[in-house]
């Protein structure tokens, strides 16, 4: 799987908007957006989704993915 970076971020966002990302890629995208703080600069739905991921424990508020919690949810 390709990691989300600042260089390919726009591509990931476009694919997310088009519904072309699998669950793992969505988690990676939001992890990167939270880690970099960019999620709070995007439209509100991104921030709300980020908050949902944080509240569920899948991604912490620093952007780290909780693999154990992710396995429980999937």
Wavefront OBJ file of the C-alpha trace (Angstrom):
o trace
v 0.000 0.000 0.000
v 1.172 3.492 -0.850
v 1.646 5.776 2.143
v -0.001 9.175 2.199
v 2.549 11.978 1.952
v 2.346 15.696 1.283
v 3.353 14.952 -2.321
v 0.443 12.579 -3.030
v -2.094 14.093 -0.621
v -4.190 15.814 -3.288
v -4.466 12.521 -5.201
v -5.633 10.735 -2.044
v -8.180 13.443 -1.276
v -9.537 13.308 -4.823
v -9.808 9.517 -4.688
v -11.489 9.778 -1.263
v -14.010 12.286 -2.617
v -14.739 9.936 -5.525
v -15.203 6.925 -3.210
v -12.198 5.114 -4.685
v -10.274 4.397 -1.459
v -10.576 1.185 0.504
v -10.957 1.326 4.298
v -7.213 1.012 4.943
v -6.431 3.918 2.619
v -9.111 6.084 4.273
v -7.570 5.387 7.687
v -4.097 6.221 6.324
v -5.433 9.442 4.784
v -7.072 10.626 7.989
v -4.059 9.606 10.035
v -1.880 11.833 7.845
v -4.393 14.694 7.897
v -4.630 14.590 11.700
v -0.856 14.183 12.118
v -0.155 17.249 9.991
v -3.100 19.292 11.273
v -4.369 19.735 7.713
v -7.676 18.085 8.562
v -8.725 21.236 10.440
v -8.086 23.385 7.353
v -10.378 21.376 5.071
v -14.155 21.490 4.792
v -16.122 20.570 7.899
v -16.929 16.990 6.924
v -13.221 16.123 7.161
v -12.990 17.499 10.686
v -16.159 15.664 11.730
v -14.821 12.397 10.297
v -11.497 12.956 12.054
v -13.304 13.505 15.351
v -15.253 10.278 14.779
v -12.003 8.351 14.189
v -10.477 9.885 17.332
v -13.553 9.203 19.498
v -13.705 5.606 18.271
v -10.054 5.126 19.246
v -9.000 4.070 15.743
v -6.707 7.103 15.371
v -5.416 9.137 18.311
v -5.352 12.921 18.414
v -1.720 12.881 17.213
v -2.603 10.822 14.121
v -1.292 7.455 15.297
v -3.368 4.495 14.111
v -4.407 2.040 16.831
v -4.065 -1.255 14.914
v -5.630 -3.276 17.737
v -8.741 -1.071 17.839
v -8.927 -1.087 14.053
v -8.958 -4.905 14.033
v -11.782 -4.905 16.595
v -13.918 -2.620 14.421
v -13.334 -4.459 11.137
l 1 2 3 4 5 6 7 8 9 10 11 12 13 14 15 16 17 18 19 20 21 22 23 24 25 26 27 28 29 30 31 32 33 34 35 36 37 38 39 40 41 42 43 44 45 46 47 48 49 50 51 52 53 54 55 56 57 58 59 60 61 62 63 64 65 66 67 68 69 70 71 72 73 74
